[in-house]
């Protein structure tokens, strides 16, 4: 008997006549609204070709970010509320106006005015005269050593340029003047020592301005001169035993003969011009405070007096005895009588008259005595 499947509908049980076919599942249709554009950093879309009729947007969770944003907004609001309770601070800057009145010369280039240089020169001379005698002698000895060092450099360079001397004698003289002695005076002024020739102007200026007495001036001159002699003698002894005499002999012998051959009047006048140059260098160095300025102040005047062939007593105390040691036909007595005495006198005239007296008339006590003007503060 064949029983159809329809005849068994409604029965309490179904007879397993054959294996039932598995039920076909229909694809699940999910209808979703159009998703917004995916923000950067989150979400994804179904790959193309999937069975979904509409792409499904899987939105990322923004709950944490929303909480953070809400927290930041709350903190910002709290800060704004706190800031609103603070009183604003207003800073007003007003330029301060001042008036400058100029009543005299104004130094705008780092160099003192002539009147200020003279005031400084007189003060420097007063200080030098106030030093104890033993310190002046020691400082004078140091200055004599510096003169000897610079003189040895001069003798090494200038006289040993025969080619330049034969073709360009003016250039050879300037090389002799520019290399050696300007460095010696620079060391004396910067490192501190007592040079007799410069002190003739400085201490006499202090005397004219009433800052020292004659006793202080004589003490400084005598002690500085003695110290200069000791320093130069020491350097002559040192260089005589260094083995360097061959490079010094040519210039030293020639200078020893030249300096003791001129008559008294010529030597005396050349000595005035020489120390005039030296005191101008000291004056100019007082007017500047930089090392470069002091070197320029020394270079011009000192190289000029050496190049011209003028007479400086302290330099001669080194040159002439060294020339005698090298074999020059000159005696120490000839050196003292024919050179050192007239040169020393001429150097004193230059410092006291040409420098100190002239500038005291222009800017100091001598000028005020003539005009009857009162001393300004």
C-alpha positions as CSV (number, residue, x, y, z in Angstrom):
1,X,0.0,0.0,0.0
2,X,1.4,3.3,-1.0
3,X,0.8,6.1,1.3
4,X,1.4,9.6,0.1
5,X,2.9,12.2,2.2
6,X,-0.2,14.3,2.0
7,X,-2.2,11.6,3.7
8,X,-0.1,11.8,6.7
9,X,-0.6,15.4,7.3
10,X,-2.2,16.1,10.6
11,X,-1.1,12.8,12.1
12,X,0.5,12.8,15.4
13,X,3.6,11.1,14.1
14,X,5.3,11.0,10.8
15,X,6.5,7.7,9.4
16,X,10.1,7.7,8.3
17,X,9.5,6.4,4.8
18,X,12.7,7.9,3.4
19,X,15.5,10.2,4.5
20,X,14.3,13.7,4.6
21,X,16.0,16.2,2.4
22,X,17.8,18.9,4.4
23,X,16.0,22.1,4.4
24,X,17.4,24.9,2.2
25,X,18.2,28.0,4.1
26,X,17.4,31.2,2.5
27,X,20.1,33.9,2.6
28,X,19.5,36.3,5.4
29,X,18.5,39.7,4.1
30,X,19.7,42.6,6.2
31,X,18.4,45.9,5.3
32,X,20.3,48.8,6.8
33,X,20.2,52.5,6.2
34,X,23.0,54.0,4.2
35,X,26.0,54.3,6.4
36,X,27.9,57.6,6.6
37,X,31.3,57.9,5.2
38,X,33.8,56.0,7.3
39,X,35.9,58.2,9.5
40,X,39.6,57.8,9.4
41,X,40.9,55.3,11.9
42,X,37.7,53.1,12.4
43,X,35.0,51.1,10.8
44,X,35.0,48.8,7.8
45,X,32.8,47.9,4.8
46,X,31.9,44.5,3.5
47,X,34.1,43.4,0.6
48,X,32.8,43.7,-2.9
49,X,31.0,40.7,-4.3
50,X,29.4,39.6,-1.0
51,X,25.9,38.2,-0.8
52,X,24.6,41.3,1.0
53,X,22.3,43.4,-1.0
54,X,23.4,46.5,0.8
55,X,26.9,47.1,2.2
56,X,26.9,46.8,5.9
57,X,28.8,49.5,7.9
58,X,30.3,48.2,11.1
59,X,30.6,51.3,13.2
60,X,33.5,51.4,15.7
61,X,32.8,52.1,19.3
62,X,33.2,55.8,20.1
63,X,32.2,55.5,23.7
64,X,35.7,55.9,25.2
65,X,36.6,58.8,22.8
66,X,33.4,60.5,23.6
67,X,34.1,60.2,27.3
68,X,37.5,61.6,26.9
69,X,36.2,64.5,24.8
70,X,33.5,65.1,27.3
71,X,36.2,65.2,30.1
72,X,38.3,67.6,28.1
73,X,35.4,69.9,27.5
74,X,34.5,69.8,31.2
75,X,38.1,70.6,32.2
76,X,38.3,73.4,29.7
77,X,35.1,74.8,31.0
78,X,36.4,74.6,34.6
79,X,39.6,76.4,33.6
80,X,37.7,79.1,31.8
81,X,35.5,79.5,34.9
82,X,38.6,79.7,37.1
83,X,40.3,82.2,34.8
84,X,37.2,84.4,34.8
85,X,37.4,84.8,38.5
86,X,41.0,86.2,38.3
87,X,41.4,89.9,37.9
88,X,43.3,90.7,34.6
89,X,46.8,92.1,34.9
90,X,47.6,95.0,32.7
91,X,51.2,96.1,32.2
92,X,51.9,99.5,30.8
93,X,55.4,100.4,29.8
94,X,56.1,104.0,29.4
95,X,59.5,105.2,28.1
96,X,61.5,107.2,30.5
97,X,62.5,110.5,29.0
98,X,65.7,112.2,30.1
99,X,67.6,115.2,29.0
100,X,71.4,115.2,28.6
101,X,73.2,118.5,28.7
102,X,76.8,118.6,27.2
103,X,78.9,121.4,28.6
104,X,82.4,120.4,27.3
105,X,84.3,117.9,25.1
106,X,82.9,114.4,25.0
107,X,85.0,111.4,24.3
108,X,83.1,109.4,21.7
109,X,85.9,107.1,20.3
110,X,87.3,105.5,23.4
111,X,90.2,108.0,23.7
112,X,90.5,110.6,26.5
113,X,90.5,114.3,25.6
114,X,93.9,116.1,25.9
115,X,92.9,117.7,29.2
116,X,91.9,114.4,30.6
117,X,95.2,112.8,29.4
118,X,97.1,115.6,31.2
119,X,95.1,115.0,34.4
120,X,95.8,111.3,34.2
121,X,99.5,111.9,33.5
122,X,99.9,114.1,36.6
123,X,98.1,111.5,38.8
124,X,100.3,108.8,37.4
125,X,103.4,110.8,38.2
126,X,102.2,111.4,41.7
127,X,101.7,107.7,42.2
128,X,105.2,106.9,40.9
129,X,106.8,109.4,43.2
130,X,105.0,107.9,46.2
131,X,106.5,104.5,45.8
132,X,109.3,103.4,48.1
133,X,112.8,103.7,46.7
134,X,113.5,100.0,46.6
135,X,110.4,99.3,44.6
136,X,111.3,102.1,42.1
137,X,114.8,100.6,41.7
138,X,113.3,97.1,41.2
139,X,110.8,98.3,38.7
140,X,113.5,100.4,37.0
141,X,115.6,97.2,36.7
142,X,112.7,95.4,35.1
143,X,112.3,98.3,32.6
144,X,116.0,98.1,31.7
145,X,115.6,94.4,31.0
146,X,112.7,95.1,28.7
147,X,114.8,97.7,26.9
148,X,117.6,95.1,26.5
149,X,115.2,92.5,25.1
150,X,113.8,94.9,22.6
151,X,117.2,96.2,21.7
152,X,118.4,92.6,21.0
153,X,115.5,92.1,18.6
154,X,116.3,95.4,16.9
155,X,120.0,94.4,16.4
156,X,119.0,91.0,15.1
157,X,116.6,92.2,12.4
158,X,117.4,95.7,11.1
159,X,121.2,95.6,10.6
160,X,121.1,92.2,9.1
161,X,119.1,93.1,6.0
162,X,121.9,94.2,3.6
163,X,119.8,93.6,0.5
164,X,117.0,95.9,1.6
165,X,119.5,98.5,2.9
166,X,121.3,98.7,-0.5
167,X,118.1,98.9,-2.6
168,X,115.8,100.7,-0.2
169,X,117.6,102.4,2.7
170,X,114.5,104.2,3.9
171,X,112.6,100.9,4.3
172,X,115.6,99.3,6.0
173,X,115.6,102.2,8.6
174,X,111.9,101.8,9.2
175,X,112.2,98.1,9.7
176,X,115.0,98.8,12.2
177,X,112.7,101.3,14.0
178,X,109.5,99.3,13.9
179,X,110.8,96.0,15.1
180,X,112.2,96.0,18.6
181,X,111.7,99.1,20.6
182,X,108.0,99.7,20.3
183,X,107.5,96.2,21.9
184,X,109.9,97.2,24.7
185,X,107.9,100.4,25.6
186,X,104.6,98.5,25.3
187,X,105.9,95.9,27.9
188,X,107.0,98.7,30.1
189,X,103.6,100.5,30.0
190,X,101.4,97.4,30.2
191,X,103.3,95.1,32.5
192,X,104.3,97.8,34.9
193,X,107.9,99.2,35.4
194,X,109.7,102.5,35.8
195,X,111.4,104.1,32.7
196,X,113.4,107.2,33.5
197,X,112.7,109.0,30.3
198,X,108.9,108.7,30.5
199,X,109.0,109.6,34.2
200,X,110.7,112.9,33.4
201,X,107.3,114.1,32.0
202,X,104.9,112.3,34.3
203,X,106.6,113.2,37.6
204,X,107.2,116.8,36.5
205,X,103.6,117.2,35.6
206,X,102.7,116.0,39.1
207,X,105.1,118.6,40.5
208,X,103.6,121.4,38.5
209,X,100.1,120.4,39.7
210,X,101.2,120.4,43.3
211,X,100.7,116.7,43.8
212,X,104.3,116.0,44.8
213,X,107.3,117.9,46.2
214,X,110.8,118.1,44.7
215,X,112.0,115.4,47.0
216,X,109.5,112.9,45.5
217,X,110.5,113.8,42.0
218,X,114.3,113.5,42.7
219,X,113.7,110.1,44.4
220,X,111.8,108.7,41.5
221,X,114.3,110.0,38.9
222,X,117.4,108.8,40.7
223,X,116.0,105.4,41.6
224,X,114.5,104.8,38.2
225,X,117.7,105.7,36.4
226,X,119.8,103.5,38.7
227,X,117.3,100.6,38.1
228,X,117.5,101.1,34.4
229,X,121.3,100.9,34.4
230,X,121.2,97.7,36.4
231,X,118.6,96.1,34.0
232,X,120.6,97.1,30.9
233,X,123.9,95.9,32.4
234,X,122.2,92.5,33.2
235,X,121.0,92.1,29.7
236,X,124.4,92.9,28.2
237,X,126.0,90.3,30.5
238,X,123.3,87.7,29.5
239,X,123.5,88.3,25.7
240,X,127.4,88.3,25.9
241,X,127.1,84.7,27.1
242,X,124.3,83.3,25.0
243,X,126.4,82.6,21.9
244,X,124.2,85.1,19.9
245,X,126.8,87.8,19.6
246,X,127.5,87.0,15.9
247,X,124.0,88.2,15.0
248,X,124.2,91.2,17.3
249,X,127.8,92.3,16.5
250,X,127.2,94.2,13.2
251,X,124.6,96.5,14.6
252,X,126.0,96.9,18.1
253,X,129.5,98.0,16.9
254,X,128.1,100.4,14.4
255,X,125.8,102.0,17.0
256,X,128.6,102.3,19.5
257,X,130.8,104.2,17.1
258,X,128.0,106.3,15.7
259,X,126.7,107.4,19.1
260,X,130.1,108.5,20.4
261,X,131.2,110.4,17.3
262,X,128.8,113.4,17.3
263,X,129.6,116.7,19.0
264,X,127.8,117.6,22.3
265,X,125.3,120.0,20.7
266,X,124.1,117.6,18.1
267,X,123.8,114.8,20.6
268,X,121.9,117.0,23.0
269,X,119.4,118.2,20.4
270,X,118.9,114.7,19.1
271,X,118.2,113.6,22.7
272,X,115.5,116.3,23.0
273,X,113.7,115.0,19.9
274,X,114.0,111.4,21.0
275,X,112.4,111.7,24.4
276,X,109.8,114.0,22.9
277,X,108.7,111.1,20.8
278,X,108.9,108.7,23.7
279,X,106.8,111.0,26.0
280,X,104.3,111.4,23.2
281,X,104.0,107.6,23.1
282,X,103.5,107.5,26.9
283,X,100.9,110.3,26.6
284,X,99.0,108.6,23.9
285,X,99.0,105.3,25.8
286,X,97.5,107.0,28.8
287,X,94.6,108.2,26.6
288,X,93.4,104.7,25.6
289,X,92.4,101.7,27.7
290,X,92.7,98.9,25.1
291,X,95.8,96.8,24.5
292,X,95.6,97.5,20.7
293,X,95.3,101.2,21.3
294,X,98.4,101.2,23.6
295,X,100.4,99.3,21.0
296,X,99.5,101.8,18.2
297,X,100.4,104.6,20.6
298,X,103.8,103.1,21.1
299,X,104.5,102.0,17.5
300,X,104.4,105.4,15.8
301,X,106.5,107.6,18.0
302,X,109.1,105.0,19.1
303,X,109.7,103.6,15.6
304,X,110.0,107.3,14.4
305,X,112.8,108.2,16.9
306,X,114.8,105.0,16.1
307,X,114.3,105.3,12.3
308,X,115.5,109.0,12.3
309,X,118.5,108.1,14.4
310,X,117.8,110.1,17.6
311,X,119.3,109.5,21.1
312,X,117.7,107.8,24.1
313,X,119.8,107.5,27.2
314,X,118.4,104.2,28.5
315,X,118.6,102.5,25.1
316,X,122.2,103.7,24.7
317,X,123.1,102.2,28.1
318,X,122.4,98.8,26.4
319,X,123.6,99.5,22.9
320,X,127.0,101.1,23.5
321,X,128.3,98.7,26.2
322,X,127.1,95.7,24.1
323,X,129.1,97.2,21.2
324,X,132.1,97.6,23.4
325,X,131.8,93.9,24.3
326,X,131.5,93.0,20.6
327,X,134.8,94.8,19.9
328,X,133.9,98.4,19.0
329,X,136.8,100.8,19.5
330,X,135.0,102.8,22.2
331,X,135.8,103.1,25.9
332,X,133.3,103.5,28.7
333,X,134.7,106.9,29.5
334,X,134.0,108.1,26.0
335,X,130.6,106.7,26.3
336,X,129.8,108.7,29.5
337,X,131.3,112.0,28.4
338,X,130.5,112.0,24.7
339,X,127.0,110.4,24.8
340,X,125.4,109.5,28.1
341,X,125.6,113.0,29.8
342,X,124.4,115.1,26.9
343,X,121.7,112.5,26.0
344,X,120.4,112.4,29.6
345,X,120.2,116.2,29.8
346,X,118.4,116.4,26.5
347,X,115.9,113.7,27.5
348,X,115.1,115.6,30.7
349,X,114.5,118.8,28.7
350,X,112.1,117.0,26.4
351,X,110.1,115.5,29.3
352,X,109.9,118.6,31.5
353,X,109.6,121.4,29.0
354,X,108.2,120.0,25.8
355,X,105.6,117.9,27.5
356,X,104.8,118.6,31.1
357,X,105.3,122.4,31.0
358,X,103.5,122.9,27.7
359,X,100.4,120.9,28.8
360,X,100.3,122.5,32.2
361,X,100.1,125.8,30.4
362,X,97.3,124.5,28.3
363,X,95.3,122.4,30.7
364,X,96.8,122.7,34.2
365,X,98.1,124.9,37.0
366,X,100.4,127.1,35.0
367,X,97.7,128.0,32.6
368,X,95.3,128.9,35.5
369,X,97.9,131.1,37.1
370,X,98.2,133.1,33.8
371,X,94.5,133.4,33.2
372,X,93.4,133.6,36.8
373,X,90.8,130.9,36.2
374,X,89.7,128.7,39.1
375,X,90.3,124.9,38.9
376,X,87.3,123.0,37.7
377,X,86.1,119.9,39.5
